[in-house]
């Protein structure tokens, strides 16, 4: 915001945010904050829940596993999403529109429906295995479900739009003459791409990767339906603690730990890579 | 979204949440008083597990009760122990009669959550004394059984005991077990040779070690509907499943059969929460559930066994082989130790989670 019509005018326009802030506070900040505060008050006031988190088996492992799975999903989404965003940016209007719809329509479909659909697709006697056997690549069903592959298949297809759209938005703003200019200066195409194009897409890349990573951390349905025991993620444990044991304290403690760890990670990423990108 | 119901929350019928919602919305308000019954003008709210099970309970118990006493019976649910507890602790529970699992019966009794069963209204002498508790009356008996695919083992030797589930060589293919230490740990210990009398308190480390031998070949189902679906889809060849669920799947054409060896039995109880504003009609409704004719109706619908021994006279003979209280079946199994699980569920669940990730 540049120094425009004067500080006084800017102040008043800020009040336009008030209704949104009120809704946000009443519907989100206050109830969630109250819930999270139970981490410190139930069953007894104090840090007992956090002590249990560290001492009792299972909790730290689940948190670690959650971050691990998210860390696997994120680069896969980026690697698959980047070419799609690139194609969307540099193709004619008709193909671009088609691509946008191809990405958007699944995005608008319910997550639950898509997860169940993935279960049907990847089953032992499902179409994917059927195709593999019909083509002759395999002689018996391959386990595609209830393992890491199942979770990846389910998660990546759902999270791709979160990478594709930010990247597409950033790519649209990249001056199309930069690449040819680099090449006239002697750079081979790959070198030009890596040192000119790629760094310019970094802000979109980071936004997309961050969105994917954080979303994946909280996923419940995908690992519950498509994963095996080794893909247990923290949302399932939080749900168990609340529904089975009514243990709001531990659930709150787990949630807070997740939020804190995520915050630290994000800060680290943006402090190093993110900052450099925006300075450019 | 009752999607996360664990295997401990027993036979949450097929699509409990979805069908339950339409089920209870559709069932709505019970038939109006035909004659001036003793409870005309009163309302009783019954909370069950939704879906086919609650539909059956409505048909077998709630409707006859409403007709005869003139009370209005409303259906609600699905049952959730944490939600029920919160309701009672707030002092004004919405539910008057609830169908709960035995471990919650013990936990709730310890925390003073239920009204004492009023023996002047409820004829508890009709019920097998094993299933009568100071604060609850047993309504159905069900069991964890070894289910297996009749297609996969057609013409071959079929699995009979839990040890067979751990025998990857003799019975190849994927297995199914509940994503929950309850019953799964018992299964592992029994397979490892622990005799039933020496089962409790459970040797958790030994159970987990035994489970590790088949972990990579096992699919852990999170809901009872999933356990049925895995058999229907042919994803697993054998595993743990509730007897009523197996019956339901078989009725719908799935190639599944069950073995009664070492079956693990449990009971669901009907309770009245402390602070219920309709205590008397609630107790009377429970009394209706002790009548043999009504219990037989339930058994015929869903193969969940009656707690009133006289009900067997009216049970369809085809269903009786699927019932957990059929004398031949009862002998082969044992009742799960609910007190043990009341005291150890939290600890064991933590170890279970850690083991899953190892």
Interface residues (C-beta under 8 A of the other chain):
Chain A: X56 X57 X58 X59 X61 X62 X65 X123 X124 X125 X143 X145 X146 X220 X221 X224 X228 X229 X230 X232 X236 X237 X239 X240 X242 X243 X244 X245 X246 X247
Chain B: X3 X4 X5 X6 X8 X9 X80 X81 X82 X85 X86 X174 X179 X215 X219 X220 X222 X233 X234 X235 X345 X346 X349 X350 X351 X352 X353 X354 X355 X356 X357 X358
